[in-house]
Amino acid sequence: MGCIIPNMGFKNNGAPASIASALFSSTQRRVLALFFGQPERRFFSTELIALAAGGSGAVQRELKRLHECGLVTMSRIGNRKFYQANPESPIFSELRNIVEKLPEFVEPAEERWNMTDAHAIGEDDNDSVDYEELFAALEAISAR
């Protein structure tokens, strides 16, 4: 007779656990991949929600945590919030390395980076606007 092994409610589906999934939730992985895969880029909050393909509340909680601990910076232009990876963070280079090395970060992020900003917010290609350049220009004008 064999041994009965109780199912304790864990789902494994036969797939081995990844390092990334052991350390970060799926929302955290998607948000970190966006920030630390393109650290020079600024994202507005609604863009991040669309690109991370997560729930609005979950992504906003991650943004708040990342900003509060100094991993990302936040700036405002009008009523819009922009977020960017903080190169002054003490673990900036480590997070960049993690995002670059682990396939759970790289593959999904590359798919999202290939999306245009217009697709990310549900607009046609014909109406595509480079929001970062637009808001930078508006910021320069309002500073005068």
PyRosetta script that sets phi, psi and omega in degrees:
from pyrosetta import init, pose_from_sequence

init()
pose = pose_from_sequence("MGCIIPNMGFKNNGAPASIASALFSSTQRRVLALFFGQPERRFFSTELIALAAGGSGAVQRELKRLHECGLVTMSRIGNRKFYQANPESPIFSELRNIVEKLPEFVEPAEERWNMTDAHAIGEDDNDSVDYEELFAALEAISAR")
pose.set_psi(1, 143.2)
pose.set_omega(1, -179.5)
pose.set_phi(2, -86.3)
pose.set_psi(2, 172.7)
pose.set_omega(2, 180.0)
pose.set_phi(3, -91.5)
pose.set_psi(3, 136.9)
pose.set_omega(3, 177.0)
pose.set_phi(4, -90.9)
pose.set_psi(4, 122.7)
pose.set_omega(4, 178.8)
pose.set_phi(5, -107.0)
pose.set_psi(5, 115.4)
pose.set_omega(5, -176.9)
pose.set_phi(6, -69.4)
pose.set_psi(6, 144.9)
pose.set_omega(6, 173.9)
pose.set_phi(7, -85.1)
pose.set_psi(7, 114.7)
pose.set_omega(7, -174.9)
pose.set_phi(8, -95.3)
pose.set_psi(8, 19.3)
pose.set_omega(8, 176.9)
pose.set_phi(9, 90.9)
pose.set_psi(9, 4.3)
pose.set_omega(9, 179.0)
pose.set_phi(10, -91.7)
pose.set_psi(10, 134.4)
pose.set_omega(10, 176.1)
pose.set_phi(11, -104.5)
pose.set_psi(11, 126.4)
pose.set_omega(11, 178.7)
pose.set_phi(12, -116.0)
pose.set_psi(12, -30.7)
pose.set_omega(12, -178.8)
pose.set_phi(13, 54.5)
pose.set_psi(13, 19.6)
pose.set_omega(13, 177.3)
pose.set_phi(14, 78.0)
pose.set_psi(14, -6.9)
pose.set_omega(14, -179.2)
pose.set_phi(15, -87.4)
pose.set_psi(15, 135.0)
pose.set_omega(15, 177.8)
pose.set_phi(16, -68.8)
pose.set_psi(16, 146.5)
pose.set_omega(16, 177.7)
pose.set_phi(17, -67.9)
pose.set_psi(17, 141.1)
pose.set_omega(17, 178.1)
pose.set_phi(18, -95.0)
pose.set_psi(18, 160.8)
pose.set_omega(18, 177.4)
pose.set_phi(19, -62.0)
pose.set_psi(19, -45.7)
pose.set_omega(19, -177.7)
pose.set_phi(20, -61.7)
pose.set_psi(20, -43.1)
pose.set_omega(20, -178.7)
pose.set_phi(21, -71.8)
pose.set_psi(21, -24.9)
pose.set_omega(21, 176.1)
pose.set_phi(22, -72.8)
pose.set_psi(22, -30.2)
pose.set_omega(22, -176.2)
pose.set_phi(23, -95.2)
pose.set_psi(23, -32.2)
pose.set_omega(23, -171.8)
pose.set_phi(24, -134.8)
pose.set_psi(24, 147.2)
pose.set_omega(24, 173.4)
pose.set_phi(25, -70.8)
pose.set_psi(25, 167.7)
pose.set_omega(25, -179.2)
pose.set_phi(26, -63.1)
pose.set_psi(26, -38.9)
pose.set_omega(26, 177.4)
pose.set_phi(27, -65.0)
pose.set_psi(27, -43.7)
pose.set_omega(27, 178.2)
pose.set_phi(28, -60.8)
pose.set_psi(28, -42.5)
pose.set_omega(28, 179.3)
pose.set_phi(29, -60.9)
pose.set_psi(29, -44.5)
pose.set_omega(29, -178.4)
pose.set_phi(30, -66.3)
pose.set_psi(30, -43.1)
pose.set_omega(30, -178.5)
pose.set_phi(31, -68.8)
pose.set_psi(31, -45.1)
pose.set_omega(31, 178.2)
pose.set_phi(32, -62.2)
pose.set_psi(32, -38.2)
pose.set_omega(32, 178.5)
pose.set_phi(33, -61.4)
pose.set_psi(33, -40.1)
pose.set_omega(33, 179.1)
pose.set_phi(34, -65.8)
pose.set_psi(34, -48.7)
pose.set_omega(34, -178.0)
pose.set_phi(35, -67.9)
pose.set_psi(35, -50.1)
pose.set_omega(35, -171.4)
pose.set_phi(36, -92.7)
pose.set_psi(36, -6.2)
pose.set_omega(36, 171.1)
pose.set_phi(37, -83.8)
pose.set_psi(37, -25.3)
pose.set_omega(37, 178.3)
pose.set_phi(38, -136.7)
pose.set_psi(38, 66.6)
pose.set_omega(38, -171.1)
pose.set_phi(39, -65.4)
pose.set_psi(39, -19.5)
pose.set_omega(39, -179.9)
pose.set_phi(40, -81.6)
pose.set_psi(40, -11.9)
pose.set_omega(40, -175.1)
pose.set_phi(41, -90.5)
pose.set_psi(41, 142.1)
pose.set_omega(41, 172.8)
pose.set_phi(42, -100.6)
pose.set_psi(42, 140.1)
pose.set_omega(42, 179.0)
pose.set_phi(43, -120.6)
pose.set_psi(43, 138.7)
pose.set_omega(43, 170.7)
pose.set_phi(44, -87.4)
pose.set_psi(44, 155.9)
pose.set_omega(44, -168.3)
pose.set_phi(45, -59.5)
pose.set_psi(45, -42.3)
pose.set_omega(45, -179.8)
pose.set_phi(46, -67.2)
pose.set_psi(46, -31.6)
pose.set_omega(46, 175.9)
pose.set_phi(47, -65.2)
pose.set_psi(47, -43.5)
pose.set_omega(47, 178.3)
pose.set_phi(48, -62.0)
pose.set_psi(48, -40.6)
pose.set_omega(48, 179.2)
pose.set_phi(49, -61.4)
pose.set_psi(49, -44.2)
pose.set_omega(49, -179.9)
pose.set_phi(50, -67.7)
pose.set_psi(50, -45.8)
pose.set_omega(50, -177.5)
pose.set_phi(51, -68.9)
pose.set_psi(51, -34.1)
pose.set_omega(51, -179.8)
pose.set_phi(52, -76.4)
pose.set_psi(52, -13.6)
pose.set_omega(52, 178.7)
pose.set_phi(53, 51.7)
pose.set_psi(53, 39.5)
pose.set_omega(53, 177.7)
pose.set_phi(54, -119.2)
pose.set_psi(54, 176.8)
pose.set_omega(54, 176.5)
pose.set_phi(55, -68.5)
pose.set_psi(55, 146.8)
pose.set_omega(55, -179.1)
pose.set_phi(56, -55.1)
pose.set_psi(56, -47.2)
pose.set_omega(56, -179.3)
pose.set_phi(57, -63.9)
pose.set_psi(57, -41.9)
pose.set_omega(57, -178.8)
pose.set_phi(58, -64.7)
pose.set_psi(58, -44.0)
pose.set_omega(58, -179.5)
pose.set_phi(59, -67.9)
pose.set_psi(59, -41.7)
pose.set_omega(59, 179.2)
pose.set_phi(60, -63.2)
pose.set_psi(60, -37.3)
pose.set_omega(60, 176.3)
pose.set_phi(61, -63.4)
pose.set_psi(61, -41.9)
pose.set_omega(61, 178.3)
pose.set_phi(62, -63.8)
pose.set_psi(62, -42.8)
pose.set_omega(62, 178.6)
pose.set_phi(63, -60.5)
pose.set_psi(63, -42.8)
pose.set_omega(63, 179.4)
pose.set_phi(64, -62.4)
pose.set_psi(64, -46.9)
pose.set_omega(64, 179.7)
pose.set_phi(65, -61.8)
pose.set_psi(65, -46.8)
pose.set_omega(65, -178.3)
pose.set_phi(66, -64.0)
pose.set_psi(66, -38.0)
pose.set_omega(66, 178.2)
pose.set_phi(67, -69.9)
pose.set_psi(67, -45.1)
pose.set_omega(67, -178.3)
pose.set_phi(68, -61.7)
pose.set_psi(68, -34.4)
pose.set_omega(68, -179.0)
pose.set_phi(69, -90.5)
pose.set_psi(69, -0.6)
pose.set_omega(69, 174.2)
pose.set_phi(70, 88.4)
pose.set_psi(70, 8.9)
pose.set_omega(70, 178.4)
pose.set_phi(71, -76.4)
pose.set_psi(71, -26.2)
pose.set_omega(71, 175.1)
pose.set_phi(72, -131.7)
pose.set_psi(72, 155.2)
pose.set_omega(72, 175.5)
pose.set_phi(73, -103.3)
pose.set_psi(73, 155.4)
pose.set_omega(73, 178.9)
pose.set_phi(74, -129.5)
pose.set_psi(74, 134.8)
pose.set_omega(74, 174.5)
pose.set_phi(75, -133.1)
pose.set_psi(75, 157.8)
pose.set_omega(75, -179.1)
pose.set_phi(76, -117.9)
pose.set_psi(76, 140.9)
pose.set_omega(76, 168.7)
pose.set_phi(77, -130.0)
pose.set_psi(77, 107.9)
pose.set_omega(77, -173.2)
pose.set_phi(78, 65.9)
pose.set_psi(78, -126.8)
pose.set_omega(78, 179.2)
pose.set_phi(79, -101.1)
pose.set_psi(79, 12.8)
pose.set_omega(79, -179.0)
pose.set_phi(80, -100.4)
pose.set_psi(80, 138.8)
pose.set_omega(80, 177.4)
pose.set_phi(81, -104.1)
pose.set_psi(81, 132.1)
pose.set_omega(81, 175.7)
pose.set_phi(82, -112.9)
pose.set_psi(82, 139.1)
pose.set_omega(82, 179.8)
pose.set_phi(83, -122.3)
pose.set_psi(83, 147.0)
pose.set_omega(83, 178.6)
pose.set_phi(84, -150.9)
pose.set_psi(84, 147.5)
pose.set_omega(84, 176.0)
pose.set_phi(85, -58.4)
pose.set_psi(85, 139.8)
pose.set_omega(85, -177.7)
pose.set_phi(86, -94.3)
pose.set_psi(86, 105.0)
pose.set_omega(86, -179.4)
pose.set_phi(87, -66.5)
pose.set_psi(87, -13.5)
pose.set_omega(87, 178.2)
pose.set_phi(88, -85.1)
pose.set_psi(88, -6.8)
pose.set_omega(88, 179.3)
pose.set_phi(89, -63.7)
pose.set_psi(89, 141.1)
pose.set_omega(89, -178.1)
pose.set_phi(90, -65.1)
pose.set_psi(90, -18.8)
pose.set_omega(90, 179.8)
pose.set_phi(91, -117.2)
pose.set_psi(91, 22.2)
pose.set_omega(91, -179.8)
pose.set_phi(92, -55.7)
pose.set_psi(92, -53.1)
pose.set_omega(92, -176.6)
pose.set_phi(93, -65.6)
pose.set_psi(93, -34.8)
pose.set_omega(93, 178.2)
pose.set_phi(94, -65.5)
pose.set_psi(94, -43.4)
pose.set_omega(94, 178.0)
pose.set_phi(95, -66.1)
pose.set_psi(95, -37.7)
pose.set_omega(95, 175.3)
pose.set_phi(96, -59.8)
pose.set_psi(96, -44.8)
pose.set_omega(96, -179.9)
pose.set_phi(97, -63.1)
pose.set_psi(97, -43.1)
pose.set_omega(97, 179.2)
pose.set_phi(98, -61.0)
pose.set_psi(98, -46.7)
pose.set_omega(98, -179.1)
pose.set_phi(99, -63.0)
pose.set_psi(99, -38.4)
pose.set_omega(99, -179.0)
pose.set_phi(100, -74.1)
pose.set_psi(100, -30.6)
pose.set_omega(100, -173.1)
pose.set_phi(101, -89.2)
pose.set_psi(101, -32.6)
pose.set_omega(101, -173.5)
pose.set_phi(102, -92.8)
pose.set_psi(102, 124.9)
pose.set_omega(102, -176.7)
pose.set_phi(103, -62.0)
pose.set_psi(103, -26.0)
pose.set_omega(103, 178.8)
pose.set_phi(104, -64.7)
pose.set_psi(104, -22.4)
pose.set_omega(104, 176.0)
pose.set_phi(105, -90.5)
pose.set_psi(105, -45.4)
pose.set_omega(105, -171.0)
pose.set_phi(106, -68.0)
pose.set_psi(106, -52.7)
pose.set_omega(106, -173.3)
pose.set_phi(107, -62.8)
pose.set_psi(107, -50.5)
pose.set_omega(107, 179.2)
pose.set_phi(108, -64.9)
pose.set_psi(108, -35.0)
pose.set_omega(108, -179.0)
pose.set_phi(109, -67.3)
pose.set_psi(109, -41.4)
pose.set_omega(109, 179.2)
pose.set_phi(110, -61.0)
pose.set_psi(110, -37.7)
pose.set_omega(110, 177.2)
pose.set_phi(111, -62.5)
pose.set_psi(111, -41.8)
pose.set_omega(111, -179.0)
pose.set_phi(112, -72.5)
pose.set_psi(112, -35.0)
pose.set_omega(112, 179.7)
pose.set_phi(113, -65.7)
pose.set_psi(113, -26.7)
pose.set_omega(113, 179.3)
pose.set_phi(114, -76.1)
pose.set_psi(114, -12.7)
pose.set_omega(114, 175.9)
pose.set_phi(115, -76.8)
pose.set_psi(115, 144.2)
pose.set_omega(115, 174.2)
pose.set_phi(116, -81.1)
pose.set_psi(116, 161.3)
pose.set_omega(116, 176.2)
pose.set_phi(117, -60.4)
pose.set_psi(117, -34.8)
pose.set_omega(117, -179.8)
pose.set_phi(118, -63.9)
pose.set_psi(118, -42.8)
pose.set_omega(118, 177.0)
pose.set_phi(119, -64.8)
pose.set_psi(119, -37.2)
pose.set_omega(119, -176.9)
pose.set_phi(120, -64.2)
pose.set_psi(120, -30.1)
pose.set_omega(120, -179.2)
pose.set_phi(121, -107.6)
pose.set_psi(121, 9.3)
pose.set_omega(121, 171.9)
pose.set_phi(122, 84.1)
pose.set_psi(122, 25.7)
pose.set_omega(122, 178.3)
pose.set_phi(123, -105.7)
pose.set_psi(123, 164.5)
pose.set_omega(123, 176.6)
pose.set_phi(124, -71.6)
pose.set_psi(124, 161.4)
pose.set_omega(124, 173.9)
pose.set_phi(125, -64.1)
pose.set_psi(125, -32.3)
pose.set_omega(125, -178.0)
pose.set_phi(126, -66.4)
pose.set_psi(126, -25.4)
pose.set_omega(126, -179.3)
pose.set_phi(127, -100.6)
pose.set_psi(127, 16.4)
pose.set_omega(127, -175.2)
pose.set_phi(128, -62.6)
pose.set_psi(128, 135.1)
pose.set_omega(128, 179.9)
pose.set_phi(129, -133.8)
pose.set_psi(129, 139.0)
pose.set_omega(129, 174.0)
pose.set_phi(130, -86.5)
pose.set_psi(130, 95.9)
pose.set_omega(130, -173.4)
pose.set_phi(131, -64.6)
pose.set_psi(131, -35.0)
pose.set_omega(131, -179.4)
pose.set_phi(132, -62.5)
pose.set_psi(132, -45.4)
pose.set_omega(132, 178.5)
pose.set_phi(133, -66.2)
pose.set_psi(133, -40.8)
pose.set_omega(133, 179.8)
pose.set_phi(134, -60.8)
pose.set_psi(134, -48.2)
pose.set_omega(134, -178.4)
pose.set_phi(135, -71.5)
pose.set_psi(135, -30.3)
pose.set_omega(135, 175.3)
pose.set_phi(136, -65.0)
pose.set_psi(136, -41.8)
pose.set_omega(136, 178.3)
pose.set_phi(137, -65.6)
pose.set_psi(137, -43.1)
pose.set_omega(137, 177.6)
pose.set_phi(138, -62.8)
pose.set_psi(138, -37.8)
pose.set_omega(138, 178.7)
pose.set_phi(139, -64.9)
pose.set_psi(139, -41.2)
pose.set_omega(139, 178.7)
pose.set_phi(140, -64.0)
pose.set_psi(140, -40.5)
pose.set_omega(140, 179.5)
pose.set_phi(141, -66.9)
pose.set_psi(141, -43.2)
pose.set_omega(141, -178.1)
pose.set_phi(142, -71.0)
pose.set_psi(142, -19.6)
pose.set_omega(142, 178.1)
pose.set_phi(143, -75.7)
pose.set_psi(143, -17.0)
pose.set_omega(143, -178.0)
pose.set_phi(144, -71.2)
pose.dump_pdb("model.pdb")
